[in-house]
Amino acid sequence: MNEGLTAVNQRADDSAKESAMMPDMSALTNMAAGMHKMGLSQKERSVNLLAAKLGVEAQPGDKLLSPQSLSQVMITRAQAAGRSEAEI
């Protein structure tokens, strides 16, 4: 009987050691979410700077566009607003 209790206690100790060595998934998730949000903020800032440079308004979905698509969309908006290629 003592052997059984010793084995159970040893398993509990081993499990506690393993748990202590595992990363805090909540902290990792929060860090990943924060980094993602910072990336979106930087992209949104870039979109707003480009829109201001071209004299057009940024649209809500612009930050989801690839850089090439964004450039094309912004140039098209600038031309539709009457900006010449020399101004762009």
N, C-alpha and C positions, 0 to 999 in steps of 0.2 A: 504494500500500500504506500509506504514511504517513497518507493521508487516512482510510482505513478504521480504522486504530488510533486516530487522533484522534477520530473519530466514536464509537467504542466507549468510549474514555475519557470523552468528554463525556457519553454516556448514563449511564455508571457514576456520574459526579459528580452529574448531575441526579437520578438515582435515590437517591443517598445524601442529597442535600439534601431531597428529598421525604420520605424516611423519617425524617429528623431533625425535620421539621415535623409529622409525624403524632403524635397523642396516644398515650400509653402505655395501651393497652387493658387491660392487666392492672391497672394502678393504678385506672383508671376502674371496672372490674368490682369490684375490692375495695372501693372507696368506695361504690358503689351497694349492694353486699351489706351493708356496715356500716350504711348509712342505713336499709335495709330492716329489719335486725335491731333497730336502735334504735326504729323505729316499732312493731314488734311488742312490744318490751319496754314501751313506753309504753302500748300498748293493754292488755297483760297487767296492768300496774299499775292501770290504770283499772278493769278487770274485778274485780281483787282488792279494790280500795277500795269499789266498789259492793256486792260480795258481803258484805264486812265490815259495811258500813253497814246492810244489810238482814238481817244475821245468818244468811246462808246460805253454802254452800260453792260456790266457783267450780269449774266443770267444764273439762276440757281443751279442748273445742271452743268455749268461750264467746268467746274472743278473735277468732274468725272471724266472729261474728255482727255484723250491722249494729247501730248504737246503739239503734234502735227495737226490734229483735228481742231484743237483750240485755236491755233494760229490761223487756219483757214476760216474758221467761223468768225473770229474777230476781224479779220481783213474784210470779209464779206459784209459784216455789219458796218464797218467803217466806210466802205464804198457805198453801201445803201444809204448811209447818213450824209453822203455827198462829199466825203473826203477824197481827195485825189491821191494817186499813187505817190506823188512827190511828198505829200503830207504824211503818208503812212510810212 
